[in-house]
Amino acid sequence: MNYHIAFYMLMRLIRIKGFLDFYRLDDEDEYIDDDKEVEANTLAGEILLPRNTFTALFKTAMKEKSLQETKKALSEVFDVSIDVIDARIKYLKLENDINRN
């Protein structure tokens, strides 16, 4: 839920400031530029799952827990879905740390 709030706030801020004039094709018949959506996702990730904190917690947990247990614990700590945790792991290129354990 927090991820969606951060994403929504960023998208509204961009629209209000007039920097972006696009809509998303979905249930609301709006279109969003893919690059801007990636930007919004990245910012939401930085706000909700700060790089240094997330990385430290991930590496510490992986020493003691399985990958699934680590993801579940992080999703509870940061109050986000496991899909968001997966995306953050991929974005921060932490897959290498998974393979070493």
C-alpha positions in Angstrom: 0.0 0.0 0.0 2.8 2.5 0.9 4.4 1.8 -2.5 1.2 2.8 -4.3 0.8 5.9 -2.2 4.4 7.0 -3.1 3.8 6.2 -6.7 0.5 8.1 -6.8 2.0 11.1 -5.1 4.9 11.3 -7.5 2.6 11.0 -10.5 0.3 13.7 -9.2 3.3 16.0 -8.4 4.6 15.5 -12.0 1.2 16.3 -13.4 0.6 19.3 -11.2 4.0 20.8 -12.0 3.1 20.5 -15.7 6.2 18.4 -16.5 4.3 15.5 -17.8 1.2 15.4 -20.0 0.3 11.8 -20.4 -2.4 9.3 -19.5 -2.5 5.5 -19.0 -4.4 3.0 -21.1 -6.1 0.8 -18.6 -9.4 0.8 -16.7 -9.3 4.6 -16.5 -8.4 5.0 -20.2 -5.2 6.7 -19.4 -1.7 6.3 -20.9 1.6 6.6 -19.0 5.0 6.8 -20.7 7.0 3.7 -19.8 10.2 5.8 -18.9 8.2 8.0 -16.5 6.7 4.9 -14.9 10.2 3.5 -14.4 11.2 6.8 -12.9 8.2 6.8 -10.5 8.9 3.2 -9.5 12.6 4.0 -8.9 11.7 7.0 -6.7 9.1 5.0 -4.8 11.7 2.3 -4.2 14.3 4.8 -2.9 11.7 6.4 -0.6 10.2 3.2 0.8 13.2 0.9 0.7 16.3 3.0 1.1 19.3 1.5 -0.7 21.7 1.3 2.2 19.2 0.1 4.7 17.6 -2.4 2.4 21.0 -3.8 1.2 22.3 -4.2 4.8 19.1 -5.9 6.0 19.0 -8.2 2.9 22.7 -9.3 3.3 22.3 -9.9 7.1 19.1 -11.9 6.6 20.6 -14.0 3.9 23.3 -15.2 6.2 20.7 -16.8 8.5 17.6 -17.3 6.4 16.6 -18.8 3.0 15.8 -16.4 0.2 12.0 -16.9 0.7 12.3 -16.3 4.4 14.4 -13.2 3.7 11.9 -11.8 1.2 9.0 -12.4 3.6 10.8 -10.7 6.5 11.8 -7.7 4.4 8.2 -7.4 3.1 7.0 -7.2 6.7 9.7 -4.8 7.8 9.1 -2.4 4.9 5.3 -3.1 4.7 5.4 -3.8 1.0 4.5 -6.8 -1.2 7.0 -9.6 -2.0 6.8 -8.4 -5.6 8.1 -5.0 -4.6 10.9 -6.8 -2.6 11.7 -8.9 -5.8 11.9 -5.7 -7.9 14.2 -4.0 -5.4 16.5 -7.0 -5.2 16.7 -7.0 -9.0 17.1 -3.2 -9.2 19.9 -3.2 -6.7 21.5 -6.2 -8.4 21.6 -8.2 -5.2 21.1 -11.5 -7.1 24.9 -12.0 -6.9 24.6 -12.1 -3.1 21.8 -14.7 -3.5 24.1 -16.9 -5.6 27.0 -16.7 -3.1 24.9 -18.0 -0.2 
